[in-house]
Amino acid sequence: MNDVNRCGWCQDNGMMQKYHDEEWGVPLHDDKKQFEFLMMEAMQCGLSWSLMLKKRQTFRQCFDDFDYEKIALYNEGKIAEIMNFPDMIKSERKIRAVIHNAKMFLKIIEENGSFDKYLWDFTDNRTIIYDSHRDGQLPAKNELSDEISRDLKKRGFKYLGSITVYSHLQACGIINDHEEKCFRYKELKEKNDINR
């Protein structure tokens, strides 16, 4: 598939391209995967996304494959174990944030039935395509990510500012930000999209 058009950011013929081709922008309706993506975004703050993909298996090992119910019960001993895990990002604040966010995530599920429902309700369960984004000139955040970030912060989430939330909305398919020339743009474009 090297002869197809892709978004400019993923042209590495490796991990980034695989992530782009198989995951990025695909409408996601699975709470465990939502939590994984969201917490990888939180861990990424100040670092590169390619590094997050390289460390993804490490994260899965450290955080029980992103099982938020287990993570919510982690204690100080588990935090020390994660900090000492080979190849793990040595940020106690971020590790504690993942544990804290797992507890907040469970509260949203309790209130809404699922995190997925909570998040997709912001767009009436539809993917948004912004006409101005189709050429790859993407903002770092927008009104939608501002609104969701404010609500998540109000609920106690950490490391989920508007820029981080915007990246998550792209990743989980709420915003289709594939370039129009990209083969994934057309594949993911459905009749329930909202054009803005």
Summary of the structure (lengths in Angstrom):
residues: 196
radius of gyration: 16.8
end to end distance: 30.6
largest distance: 49.9
contacts: 559
relative contact order: 0.17
helix: 58%
strand: 3%
